[in-house]
């Protein structure tokens, strides 16, 4: 878990403001205490001040603060902002108010959007779909992205892989079957995320069951087209596709299958062609290969919003918060 320790130490130097909206969950309360005590981030909680103090939280206003959506001034400010964003989609002011009263993660996302918070961590109680909905409707997409996607930081036991054994796998958590345009966006966004978190050059491989024309199939064509989009949009990026997994990470195999590739055998950002292969791939690496999987971490929004599993631990919340801090400062 040395990569996690690195993320935690880096986040302590930045003192960013991260909102945790799901304050009815005890794991969030315990994580908030730890994060504030260790000065990993300045935490903003969404809820009632007296109720949160009753849970043993020391609301000092510096490392722990509270935004109460029942406060009329707060509710009016945020609901007006939400209404302006969604009125073209048919939302009324009454609906905006009702949403914020019922859904604390929309309050949190609007705090990020208006700049009161630098990022949000959510999902202990909300589904991924609910977290994504708040992120997209309130924070919006990064202008350079066409889709919200996710990646896992995979810490393997082989220091020869990636950056001292660290690889990024994408997209293993959000998009079931991205089209070539979306797959290209996922590849470029993952490269950006790798550079932000690892401070190392990303080397991107778009994965397939074919390497550089060894097979022909519509599924391979999708990856080839996605790679063409990547090169058109980010010609400076070290990338290649289509590559089989072994050709992407093993120099000896790459020498035989893709000798002219700029990245084959040295890929540190592995882009899976669909969610099915990505989800299977990271779980095989985790369960059989003994890799540590950190994530899924979201990317593609204007400001960072990260999703938790509803089965998350307190540690998971702390780690996701540290990563959100690093994303907010990149």
C-alpha positions in Angstrom: 0.0 0.0 0.0 3.0 2.3 -0.4 1.2 4.2 -3.3 -1.6 5.0 -0.9 0.8 6.3 1.7 2.3 8.5 -1.0 -1.2 9.9 -1.9 -2.0 10.6 1.7 1.3 12.5 2.3 0.9 14.6 -0.8 -2.7 15.5 0.1 -1.6 16.8 3.5 0.5 19.5 1.9 -2.5 20.9 -0.1 -5.2 21.4 2.5 -8.1 21.3 0.0 -11.8 21.4 0.9 -13.6 18.2 0.2 -17.3 17.7 0.8 -18.7 14.5 2.3 -22.5 14.8 1.9 -23.7 11.4 3.3 -23.5 12.2 7.0 -26.2 9.8 8.1 -23.6 7.0 7.5 -21.3 6.2 10.4 -18.4 5.3 8.1 -18.5 8.9 6.7 -18.5 10.3 10.3 -15.5 8.1 11.3 -13.6 9.0 8.1 -14.3 12.7 8.6 -12.8 12.5 12.1 -9.7 10.7 10.7 -9.2 13.0 7.8 -9.5 16.1 9.9 -7.3 14.8 12.7 -4.6 13.8 10.2 -5.1 17.0 8.2 -5.5 15.2 4.9 -8.2 17.6 3.8 -10.5 20.3 5.2 -13.8 18.5 5.4 -17.2 20.0 4.7 -20.2 17.9 5.9 -23.8 18.3 4.8 -26.3 18.1 7.6 -27.4 19.6 10.9 -24.7 21.1 13.1 -26.2 20.0 16.4 -26.8 16.5 15.2 -23.3 16.1 13.9 -21.8 17.5 17.1 -23.9 14.9 18.9 -22.0 12.2 17.0 -18.7 13.4 18.6 -17.5 15.6 15.8 -15.4 18.6 16.7 -16.8 21.2 14.3 -13.9 23.7 14.5 -14.7 25.5 11.2 -11.2 24.9 9.9 -10.7 21.2 9.4 -14.4 20.3 10.0 -17.3 22.5 8.9 -20.9 22.0 8.2 -23.3 23.2 5.5 -27.0 22.8 6.6 -29.3 22.5 3.5 -32.2 23.4 5.9 -30.7 26.9 6.3 -32.9 29.2 4.2 -30.0 31.3 2.9 -28.0 28.2 1.9 -31.1 26.5 0.3 -32.1 29.6 -1.6 -28.6 30.2 -2.9 -28.0 26.6 -4.1 -31.5 26.0 -5.4 -31.3 29.1 -7.5 -28.0 27.9 -8.9 -29.4 24.4 -9.6 -32.6 25.9 -11.2 -30.5 28.0 -13.6 -28.5 25.0 -14.6 -31.6 22.8 -15.2 -34.4 25.1 -16.3 -33.8 24.4 -19.9 -34.4 20.7 -19.1 -37.8 21.6 -17.6 -36.9 21.9 -13.9 -38.9 24.3 -11.9 -37.6 26.3 -8.8 -39.9 24.2 -6.6 -38.3 21.0 -8.0 -34.8 22.4 -7.4 -35.7 23.1 -3.8 -37.3 19.7 -3.3 -34.2 17.9 -4.7 -31.8 19.7 -2.4 -33.9 19.1 0.6 -34.1 15.3 -0.2 -30.6 14.7 -1.7 -27.5 15.8 0.2 -25.2 14.7 -2.7 -26.8 17.3 -4.9 -26.0 19.9 -2.2 -22.5 18.6 -2.1 -22.1 18.8 -5.9 -23.4 22.3 -6.0 -20.9 23.4 -3.3 -18.2 22.0 -5.6 -19.6 23.8 -8.6 -19.8 27.2 -6.9 -16.3 26.9 -5.5 -17.1 26.4 -1.8 -15.5 22.9 -2.0 -12.7 21.6 -4.2 -14.2 18.2 -4.7 -16.7 15.7 -3.4 -16.6 12.0 -2.3 -19.9 10.2 -2.3 -21.4 6.8 -2.7 -21.5 5.2 0.7 -25.3 5.4 0.5 -25.9 6.6 -3.1 -25.7 4.4 -6.1 -23.1 5.1 -8.7 -25.8 6.3 -11.0 -27.0 8.8 -8.4 -23.5 10.1 -7.8 -22.9 10.5 -11.5 -26.2 12.2 -12.0 -25.3 14.8 -9.4 -21.8 15.3 -10.8 -23.1 15.7 -14.4 -26.1 17.9 -13.6 -24.3 20.1 -11.1 -20.6 20.1 -11.9 -20.7 19.2 -15.6 -18.2 17.7 -18.0 -14.7 18.9 -18.5 -14.7 20.7 -21.9 -11.9 18.3 -23.0 -14.0 15.2 -22.2 -17.0 13.7 -23.9 -17.9 11.3 -21.2 -17.5 10.6 -17.5 -15.4 7.5 -17.0 -13.4 5.8 -14.3 -10.0 4.1 -13.6 -8.4 1.9 -11.0 -4.9 2.4 -9.7 -3.5 -1.1 -9.7 -0.5 -1.7 -7.5 1.0 -5.0 -8.7 3.7 -7.2 -7.1 6.0 -6.7 -10.2 8.1 -3.6 -9.8 9.1 -3.8 -13.5 5.5 -2.9 -14.6 4.5 0.7 -15.0 5.8 3.0 -12.3 7.3 0.6 -9.7 4.5 -1.8 -10.3 1.6 0.7 -10.6 -0.7 0.5 -13.6 -3.9 2.4 -14.4 -6.9 0.3 -15.7 -9.8 2.1 -17.5 -12.7 2.1 -17.8 -13.6 -0.7 -15.3 -16.6 0.9 -13.5 -18.9 3.2 -15.5 -19.4 2.8 -19.3 -20.6 -0.6 -20.6 -19.8 -0.3 -24.2 -18.1 3.0 -25.2 -18.1 3.9 -28.9 -14.8 4.8 -30.6 -15.1 8.5 -29.8 -15.9 7.8 -26.1 -13.1 5.2 -25.9 -10.6 7.8 -27.2 -11.8 10.3 -24.5 -11.4 7.6 -21.8 -7.8 7.0 -23.1 -6.9 10.6 -23.1 -8.5 11.3 -19.7 -6.7 8.3 -18.2 -3.4 9.6 -19.5 -4.1 13.0 -17.9 -5.1 11.3 -14.6 -1.9 9.2 -14.6 0.3 12.3 -15.1 -1.6 14.1 -12.3 -1.4 11.4 -9.7 1.9 9.7 -10.6 3.9 12.7 -12.0 5.2 10.3 -14.7 4.9 10.1 -18.4 1.7 8.2 -19.4 2.1 5.4 -21.9 -1.3 4.3 -23.2 -2.3 1.0 -24.7 -5.7 0.4 -26.2 -6.4 -3.2 -25.6 -7.9 -5.8 -27.8 -7.6 -9.5 -28.7 -5.6 -8.4 -31.7 -2.1 -6.7 -32.0 -1.6 -4.4 -34.9 -3.7 -6.2 -37.4 -3.2 -9.8 -36.2 -7.0 -10.3 -36.4 -10.0 -8.6 -38.1 -13.3 -8.2 -36.4 -15.8 -5.3 -35.7 -14.6 -5.3 -32.1 -11.1 -4.8 -33.2 -12.2 -2.1 -35.7 -13.6 -0.1 -32.7 -10.3 -0.1 -30.9 -8.4 0.9 -34.1 -10.8 3.8 -34.8 -10.5 4.9 -31.1 -6.7 4.9 -31.5 -7.0 7.0 -34.6 -9.1 9.6 -32.6 -6.5 9.6 -29.8 -3.7 10.4 -32.3 -5.8 13.1 -33.9 -6.7 14.8 -30.6 -3.5 14.2 -28.7 -0.7 13.7 -31.1 1.9 14.3 -28.4 0.6 11.4 -26.3 2.7 8.2 -26.2 0.0 5.7 -27.2 -0.7 2.7 -29.4 -3.5 0.3 -30.3 -4.7 -2.2 -30.9 -2.6 -4.2 -28.5 -3.1 -7.5 -26.8 -2.5 -7.4 -23.0 0.8 -9.3 -23.2 2.1 -7.1 -26.0 1.2 -4.1 -23.9 3.1 -5.0 -20.8 5.8 -7.6 -21.7 8.8 -6.3 -23.6 9.8 -9.7 -25.0 6.3 -10.2 -26.4 6.1 -6.6 -27.7 9.4 -7.1 -29.6 7.8 -9.9 -31.5 4.3 -8.7 -32.0 4.7 -4.9 -32.2 8.4 -4.1 -32.7 7.7 -0.6 -34.1 5.3 0.5 -31.3 6.3 3.5 -29.2 4.8 2.0 -26.1 4.3 -1.8 -26.4 5.9 -3.7 -23.6 6.0 -0.5 -21.4 2.3 0.5 -21.2 1.3 2.0 -17.8 -2.3 3.0 -18.8 -4.3 0.0 -20.0 -7.5 1.0 -21.8 -10.1 -1.8 -22.0 -12.5 -1.9 -24.9 -15.6 -2.3 -22.8 -16.8 -2.5 -19.2 -17.1 -6.3 -19.3 -13.4 -6.8 -20.1 -12.3 -4.0 -17.8 -14.2 -5.3 -14.8 -13.1 -8.9 -15.4 -9.5 -7.7 -15.9 -9.0 -5.7 -12.8 -10.7 -8.4 -10.6 -8.4 -11.1 -12.1 -5.4 -8.9 -11.3 -6.7 -8.3 -7.8 -7.9 -11.8 -6.9 -5.4 -14.0 -8.7 -2.5 -11.6 -9.3 -2.6 -10.2 -5.7 -2.6 -6.6 -7.0 -4.1 -3.9 -4.8 -7.0 -2.1 -6.6 -7.7 1.5 -5.6 -10.9 2.9 -7.1 -12.9 3.3 -9.2 -11.8 6.9 -9.5 -14.0 9.1 -11.6 -12.6 11.4 -14.3 -14.1 13.7 -17.0 -15.9 16.2 -14.8 -15.0 19.9 -14.5 -14.1 19.4 -10.9 -13.4 16.1 -9.1 -16.3 14.0 -7.8 -15.5 10.5 -6.7 -17.7 7.5 -6.1 -17.6 5.0 -3.3 -18.9 1.5 -3.2 -21.8 1.1 -0.8 -19.8 -1.6 0.8 -16.9 0.8 1.4 -14.7 0.8 4.5 -13.6 3.9 6.5 -10.2 3.4 4.9 -11.8 3.6 1.4 -13.4 6.9 2.2 -10.0 8.3 3.5 -8.1 7.1 0.4 -10.8 8.4 -2.0 -10.6 11.8 -0.2 -6.8 12.0 -0.6 -7.0 11.2 -4.3 -9.8 13.8 -4.8 -7.5 16.4 -3.2 -4.7 15.5 -5.7 -7.1 15.7 -8.6 -8.3 19.1 -7.4 -4.8 20.5 -7.4 -3.7 19.2 -10.8 
